[in-house]
Amino acid sequence: MGLIFQPGFFANASVHVGLVIGAVVAIVSGPIGVFTVLRGQSFAGESLSDIGAAGGSGAYLLGAGPLLGFVVSGVVAAGALEMIGIQRPRGRDVATGIVLGAGLGLAALFLYWGTTSSNTTGATVTILFGSLFAVSPSTIPMVIVLSVVALGTLLVLYRPLLLASVSPDLAAARGVPVRVVGAAYLLAMALAVALSAVTIGAILSTALLIGPAATALRITKRPGLAMVWASLIGVGATWLGVLLAYDSYHWPPQRHGWPVSFFVVACVFIFYALAGLLRWPASRNRHLAGARAVAVPSGQ
């Protein structure tokens, strides 16, 4: 048992907070990430993630918690994406590029001010790469509230959002307010990205949004079941990341510990690769069956 769980793991308060927040964030990020992949908006998610660095660093300069900055910057950026035009692929890329460039410029400025006005770089590292062990227990209620808002929005929008994601033209023909649904979804995605930034940092937050969802869609093509799988994969990757990060403090030779974000992202990548390996034999059999059907004329 000691080879897996190092002494003090189950009694450590920081571990308890990390496990709770990590699980809540993963449960939210999974379903929203499935729609992000289905709608082809991974780049928009990455942009919201990078822009979160501006919000988190700005909040640090003002003496507020980074989560508030992540949320405010994400919501503002989502609104900007919608106003510039994100419904069509070309407009989506242009809008994302414009907002991303502005956000990264502000992030660079705020991080520079934060670094030059303080003798420590701890806040900068936390904003960019996260630190679940450093999250205050007082953050849990706000994380839960934001998670309920994000998931509640997704549940209300589920059917029209699914139709608009698969076929926007058909959704519009059936009277679905595609733009309103898309804007509400962007808000939910902005909240999910902000919550992920608290877990593994602004730079890596889309790994928790996209990775488990992409893995789940390799396992099943049914959106509802994929959402469940994505949440389970996200929780597994986060909890395993917390465990490995805690254990790494006992690893020789330096015994300084490795960041949680590294292990979470590594676990997500491994799960994605394993899902591809498990799917490969079935995919290969389908290709072979198709090739035989083409090679053998009908009636023979």
C-alpha positions in Angstrom: 0.0 0.0 0.0 2.9 2.4 0.8 4.3 1.9 -2.7 1.1 3.6 -4.1 0.0 5.9 -1.4 2.8 7.7 0.4 2.4 8.4 4.2 0.0 11.2 5.0 -1.8 11.1 1.6 -5.3 10.4 3.1 -4.8 12.8 6.0 -3.5 15.8 4.0 -6.0 18.7 3.8 -4.5 20.0 0.6 -5.0 16.6 -1.0 -8.7 16.5 0.1 -9.3 20.0 -1.5 -7.5 19.0 -4.7 -9.5 15.7 -5.0 -12.9 17.5 -4.5 -12.2 20.4 -6.8 -10.5 18.2 -9.4 -13.5 15.9 -9.5 -16.1 18.7 -9.7 -14.2 20.4 -12.5 -13.7 17.1 -14.5 -17.4 16.3 -14.2 -18.3 19.7 -15.7 -15.5 19.7 -18.4 -16.4 16.3 -19.8 -19.9 17.0 -21.2 -19.0 20.5 -22.3 -15.9 19.2 -23.9 -17.9 16.7 -25.9 -19.9 19.5 -27.5 -16.7 21.5 -28.0 -15.3 18.6 -30.1 -18.5 18.0 -31.9 -18.8 21.6 -32.9 -15.2 21.9 -34.0 -14.5 24.7 -31.5 -11.4 23.3 -29.9 -9.4 26.4 -31.1 -12.0 28.7 -29.5 -11.5 26.7 -26.2 -7.8 27.1 -26.5 -8.2 30.8 -27.0 -10.4 31.1 -23.9 -7.8 29.2 -22.0 -4.9 31.4 -23.0 -7.0 34.6 -22.5 -7.7 33.3 -19.0 -4.0 34.0 -18.2 -4.8 37.7 -18.7 -7.8 37.5 -16.3 -5.9 35.5 -13.7 -2.9 37.7 -13.7 -5.1 40.8 -13.7 -7.0 39.5 -10.7 -3.6 38.9 -8.9 -2.6 42.5 -9.5 -5.8 43.7 -8.0 -5.4 41.4 -5.0 -8.3 39.1 -5.9 -8.3 35.3 -6.4 -7.4 34.0 -9.8 -10.7 32.1 -10.3 -12.6 35.4 -10.4 -10.2 36.7 -13.1 -10.5 33.4 -15.1 -14.3 33.7 -15.0 -14.5 37.4 -15.9 -12.0 37.2 -18.7 -13.6 34.0 -20.1 -17.1 35.5 -20.2 -15.9 38.7 -21.8 -13.9 36.8 -24.4 -16.8 34.6 -25.2 -19.0 37.6 -25.7 -16.3 39.1 -28.0 -16.2 35.9 -30.0 -19.9 36.0 -30.5 -20.1 39.6 -31.4 -17.3 39.4 -34.0 -18.8 36.4 -35.6 -18.2 32.7 -34.7 -21.1 30.9 -36.4 -19.4 30.4 -39.8 -16.0 28.6 -40.0 -14.2 31.6 -41.6 -15.7 34.1 -39.1 -14.9 31.6 -36.3 -11.2 31.5 -37.1 -11.0 35.3 -37.6 -12.8 36.1 -34.4 -10.8 33.6 -32.4 -7.5 34.9 -33.8 -8.4 38.5 -33.0 -9.6 37.8 -29.4 -6.6 35.5 -28.8 -4.1 38.0 -29.9 -5.6 40.7 -27.7 -5.8 38.4 -24.7 -2.2 37.2 -25.0 -1.0 40.8 -25.2 -2.8 41.7 -22.0 -1.6 38.5 -20.3 2.0 39.3 -21.2 1.6 42.9 -19.8 -0.1 41.8 -16.6 2.4 38.9 -16.0 5.3 41.4 -16.6 3.8 43.8 -14.1 3.2 41.0 -11.6 6.7 39.7 -11.9 8.4 43.1 -11.7 6.3 44.2 -8.7 7.0 41.1 -6.6 10.0 39.2 -5.5 8.3 35.8 -6.1 7.2 34.1 -9.3 4.9 31.7 -7.5 1.7 33.5 -8.6 2.8 33.5 -12.2 3.5 29.8 -12.2 0.2 29.1 -10.4 -1.8 31.1 -13.0 -0.1 29.6 -16.0 0.3 26.0 -14.8 -2.0 25.6 -11.8 -1.5 24.1 -8.4 -4.3 22.1 -6.9 -2.4 21.7 -3.6 -2.4 25.5 -3.3 -6.1 26.1 -3.8 -7.9 27.4 -0.7 -10.8 25.4 0.7 -12.8 28.6 0.6 -12.8 28.3 -3.2 -14.9 25.1 -3.2 -18.3 26.8 -2.8 -17.6 29.1 -5.8 -16.4 26.2 -7.9 -19.6 24.2 -7.1 -21.8 27.2 -8.0 -20.1 27.9 -11.3 -20.2 24.1 -12.1 -23.9 24.0 -11.5 -24.5 27.1 -13.7 -22.4 25.5 -16.5 -24.0 22.1 -16.3 -27.4 23.5 -15.9 -27.0 25.6 -19.0 -25.9 22.6 -20.9 -28.8 20.5 -19.8 -31.3 23.2 -20.7 -29.7 23.5 -24.2 -29.0 19.8 -24.8 -31.5 19.0 -27.6 -31.3 22.2 -29.6 -27.5 22.4 -29.0 -27.0 18.8 -30.3 -29.1 19.5 -33.4 -27.3 22.8 -34.0 -23.9 21.1 -33.6 -24.7 18.3 -36.0 -26.6 20.4 -38.6 -27.0 24.2 -38.1 -29.1 24.6 -41.2 -31.5 21.9 -40.2 -31.7 23.4 -36.7 -32.5 26.9 -38.1 -35.1 25.3 -40.4 -36.8 23.8 -37.4 -36.9 27.1 -35.6 -34.0 26.7 -33.3 -32.4 30.1 -32.4 -29.0 28.9 -33.5 -27.1 32.1 -32.5 -28.7 32.3 -29.1 -28.0 28.7 -28.4 -24.4 29.1 -29.6 -23.9 32.2 -27.4 -25.2 30.4 -24.3 -23.0 27.4 -25.1 -20.0 29.7 -25.3 -20.8 31.0 -21.9 -20.9 27.5 -20.5 -17.6 26.7 -22.2 -16.0 29.8 -20.8 -17.0 28.7 -17.3 -15.6 25.2 -17.9 -12.3 26.6 -19.1 -12.1 29.0 -16.1 -12.7 26.0 -13.7 -10.1 23.9 -15.6 -7.6 26.8 -15.3 -7.9 26.5 -11.5 -7.0 22.8 -11.7 -4.1 22.7 -14.2 -3.5 26.4 -15.1 -4.6 28.7 -17.9 -2.1 27.4 -20.4 -3.1 23.7 -20.0 -6.8 24.0 -19.2 -8.0 22.9 -22.6 -6.3 19.5 -22.0 -8.9 18.7 -19.4 -11.7 20.2 -21.6 -10.7 18.5 -24.9 -8.7 15.4 -23.9 -11.3 13.4 -22.0 -14.0 14.3 -24.5 -11.9 13.3 -27.5 -11.1 10.0 -25.7 -14.7 9.3 -24.9 -15.7 9.9 -28.6 -13.2 7.3 -29.5 -15.0 4.8 -27.2 -18.6 5.7 -28.3 -20.3 7.8 -30.9 -23.4 8.3 -28.7 -23.2 11.9 -27.3 -25.0 11.2 -24.0 -22.8 8.1 -23.3 -19.7 10.0 -24.4 -20.4 12.7 -21.9 -20.5 10.2 -19.1 -17.3 8.6 -20.3 -15.6 12.0 -20.6 -16.5 12.9 -17.0 -15.2 9.5 -15.7 -12.0 9.8 -17.7 -11.4 13.4 -16.5 -12.0 12.4 -12.8 -9.6 9.4 -13.2 -6.9 11.5 -14.8 -7.2 14.3 -12.2 -7.2 12.0 -9.2 -4.3 9.9 -10.6 -2.5 13.2 -11.2 -3.0 14.3 -7.6 -1.8 11.0 -6.3 1.4 11.0 -8.5 2.1 14.6 -7.7 1.9 13.9 -4.0 4.1 10.7 -4.3 6.7 12.6 -6.4 7.7 14.6 -3.3 9.2 11.3 -2.1 10.9 10.4 -5.3 14.7 10.6 -5.4 17.0 12.3 -6.0 15.7 15.9 -5.4 12.4 15.2 -3.6 11.0 18.5 -4.7 7.8 17.2 -6.3 6.4 17.5 -9.8 3.4 19.7 -10.7 -0.1 18.2 -10.7 -0.8 19.7 -14.1 2.0 17.6 -15.7 0.6 14.3 -14.4 -3.0 15.2 -15.3 -2.1 16.1 -18.9 0.1 13.0 -19.2 -2.7 10.8 -17.9 -5.2 12.3 -20.4 -2.8 11.7 -23.2 -2.2 8.1 -22.1 -6.0 7.4 -21.9 -6.5 8.9 -25.4 -3.7 6.7 -26.8 -5.1 3.6 -25.1 -8.6 4.3 -26.5 -7.1 4.5 -29.9 -5.3 1.2 -29.5 -8.4 -0.5 -28.2 -10.4 0.9 -31.1 -7.8 -0.1 -33.8 -8.7 -3.8 -34.2 -12.4 -3.1 -34.7 -11.6 -0.3 -37.2 -9.2 -2.5 -39.0 -11.8 -5.3 -39.3 -14.3 -2.8 -40.8 -11.8 -1.6 -43.3 -11.0 -5.2 -44.3 -14.6 -6.1 -44.6 -15.2 -3.0 -46.8 -12.2 -3.9 -49.0 -13.6 -7.5 -49.5 -17.0 -6.1 -50.4 -15.5 -3.9 -53.1 -13.2 -6.7 -54.4 -15.9 -9.3 -54.7 -18.6 -8.4 -57.2 -22.2 -8.6 -56.1 -23.9 -11.9 -56.9 -20.7 -14.0 -56.7 
